[in-house]
Amino acid sequence: MFRRFTGLGAGYWKLLAATGFSGLGDGVSLIAYPWLASTLTKNPVLIAIFPFAVQLPWLLGSLPAGALVDRLDRRVVMVAMDVGRMAVAAVVGVTVLTDTVTIPLLFLLALLTGTGNVLFETASQTILPSIVAKDRLQRANGTLWTMQWMVSQFIGPALGGALIGASLAVPFLFDAGSFAASAALVLLLAGAYRPRRAAAGSAASAGATDPAAPDAAAPARTSLRQEIAAGLRWLWRHRLLRTLTLMAAGSNGAFSMIIVIQVFYAQEVLDLDATGFGILLSGIAVGGLVGSQLAPDVAARIGSGAALRLAMVVGAVCMAGCGVTSNPILFGVFGAADAFVMMMWNVVAVSLRQSIIPDGLLGRVNGAYRFFSWGANVVGLPVGGALVAVGTELVGRHTALRLPYLVTAGIYLAMLAAAWSTISTARVAEAERAAEAGT
């Protein structure tokens, strides 16, 4: 039972605890932010402003963030971003207390939060291979995602629903405290976490035949633009990772259409109050919690490629199921199954990137990956709001709120059909062998 948790090291458990504190605040905010926005407007397009502002920095800042993470101590970046996000969350709480919060102010604060998220998450994913051995990455990611998912999707939303009942400001002040605790724990990580850059002419970690090796291996500092370009080239020339990047972009963009109208769906279709909404999100999170822990076992049994395929098939079925039901319990069952397979996708895909991307390029390639995958949310959020707004005029409000779920199911199936041969288990194994050989 406990063997799955051994061999990860003290540094990993500090990182895990920091993730837990930060994720708990994020989980509270998951319900608090849309609920706050819904008190300011009932316009679905305006409601999309907050998640749009949080996701916009992934489009604008992922590439420079990746280059900076490949230049700086990754632990220092994480602490600085925790402190910055703590300050922003405190400002939101104070403006709610003083009744001075507005949609434009919320947009600005969301932009700042999103910028901190980009740098923190890029550094967090990049630092893990320096803390945990490569053969433990899937287990380490599974446990890390379990903690993050449990507190942000399971405990946090339920707690957020209860805190909203006390005061709408309390969840944001709680979030500020969670970022402070996370910063303190990251500071306890021993050592320095600057990227490893090989000396010129040596067998660089990027590999002698790596298309970006000159940029990665050179001891001389190149420009930020050159380093960003190196990460983009490496990712685009790697067929498997390029395919996974495009699939992640499509699925994230589609799913973000749902995020923007989820609070309305809960209120108007499922007939839930704030507490019920929090419980629903927590129930769905149980699926993700189980999926993050079982992902390494499923991948080991059926193969990583088969696990990725399975995630997309089940995800499509679940999205269609959510879009046709008005029963909150059945909705929760479909949502939990979707969370299970999507978490499985994340654990397998993230571990794969960490194991095959050279350390000197890891920040930049991760930044490039997230530029496409997370940047797609910026497109999906306003599209989701507009789809419901237009659909309301054509087919009525209740039917319009179902459209994002049904469209997302169709997008999942279309992507799977296009990428079926590329994401096979054999292709994954081939990529891992090439990484080991440095080719």
PyMOL commands that set and color helices and strands:
alter all, ss='L'
color gray80, all
select helices_A, chain A and resi 2-5+10-40+44-47+49-69+74-97+103-130+134-166+170-187+213-217+224-237+239-269+274-302+304-324+328-356+359-373+376-395+397-419+425-437
alter helices_A, ss='H'
color red, helices_A
deselect
rebuild
show_as cartoon
